[in-house]
Amino acid sequence: MLITQLRQHWTQFRANRFIAQSKHQLVMRDMPSDLFLYWQDVAPSEFPGIPQNAFFFARASEGLIQFFECVAYSKHACALPSKAADSVWHAWNKYSSLSLDKFCLKHFGRTIPHLEDTKMQSSMDNALAACLVAARRLSHISEFSTEVPPLFSLDARLKMPKGYAYQYTAGKLGFRNISSAGAPLGSLHFPESFQPAELFALGLISAEAYHITQQQALARARNHAAMQSSDVGASCGSFSADCGTGNDCSAGNSGDCGGPSAGSSCGSSCGSSCGSSS
């Protein structure tokens, strides 16, 4: 009993410190004070194996705030790429959808509906791509960087059971499943909507940005060919900025809020809700 109490105090201390250090602390402190206890009760039934401590909740809550920022920033519908953050969104909707609407109006200038994918005007792939571009810009990450935005890396950093882990490989952003134990597994899938040509076609990046990414892709291909023709060794065969198993990269698409519909290999319905920009 004493050990359990000490653990609870420690995780609460870490949660409080995390919120105090977050740039979203004022917004996070405006969330309902008893939402955490409600989330502890309801989240495990929808998200089996999810950690139920205060520190996890604080980090997942920050992810939800980051997503709301993306929705407010983007002119396109955005899909939530984190099951951890989605667990908070689901709990809040059940706890009080009215308080959630008031919160979003106050901090983001509009309500943000939790939509099923069948009710979206755009595809889930496109909505996730819009969120990716918004998350990069709000995190001050270059469109040409292979750094995974924090919102997209959240599930992997939290080892969210059944989440999705993102990583860059050979200049392409892909994802793979996270096991029930919180470890990335399986092969990578690369949504077409994440590719520069599609981002440009969707109006998410400029013609100049698209041109630069094409030049970078050609340079990578030339380097790859040059290294393959040398005796460097197999360990140099891929130019990976792989963050899929690290602490700062990879993450996923929420199974209910915008996982990529990149084929049936996605492993879930790939999104039943989204933040619409309309």
VENNORMO-V278952 format. One record per backbone hydrogen bond with DSSP energy under -0.5 kcal/mol. CO is the residue of the C=O (numbers start at 1). NH is the residue of the N-H. If there is no record, write none. Layout:
co->{CO/CO}
nh->{NH/NH}
This chain:
co->{1/2/3/4/5/6/7/8/9/10/11/12/13/14/15/16/17/18/19/22/24/25/27/28/32/34/35/36/37/38/39/42/42/43/43/47/53/54/55/56/57/58/59/60/61/62/63/64/65/66/67/68/69/70/78/80/81/82/83/84/85/86/87/88/89/90/91/92/93/96/97/98/99/100/101/102/103/104/104/104/105/111/113/116/117/123/124/125/126/127/127/128/129/130/131/132/133/134/135/136/137/142/149/149/150/151/153/154/155/155/156/160/163/164/165/167/168/169/172/172/174/175/176/177/179/179/183/185/189/189/191/192/195/195/196/197/198/199/199/200/206/207/208/209/210/211/212/213/214/215/216/217/218/219/220/221/222/223/224/225/227/227/233/234/238/239/241/241/243/250/250/254/255/256/257/260/261/263/264/274/274/275}
nh->{5/6/7/8/9/10/11/12/13/14/15/16/17/18/19/20/21/22/22/25/28/29/30/31/35/38/39/40/41/42/43/45/46/46/47/50/57/58/59/60/61/62/63/64/65/66/67/68/69/70/71/72/73/74/275/254/252/86/87/88/89/90/91/92/93/94/95/96/97/100/101/102/103/104/105/106/107/108/109/110/109/113/115/119/120/127/128/129/130/79/131/132/133/134/135/136/137/138/139/141/140/145/152/153/154/154/157/158/159/160/159/163/178/166/176/174/241/172/169/174/167/189/165/185/162/182/179/177/175/191/194/195/198/199/200/201/202/204/205/203/210/211/212/213/214/215/216/217/218/219/220/221/222/223/224/225/226/227/228/229/230/232/236/237/240/170/168/243/246/156/157/259/271/273/80/262/263/266/267/115/276/78}
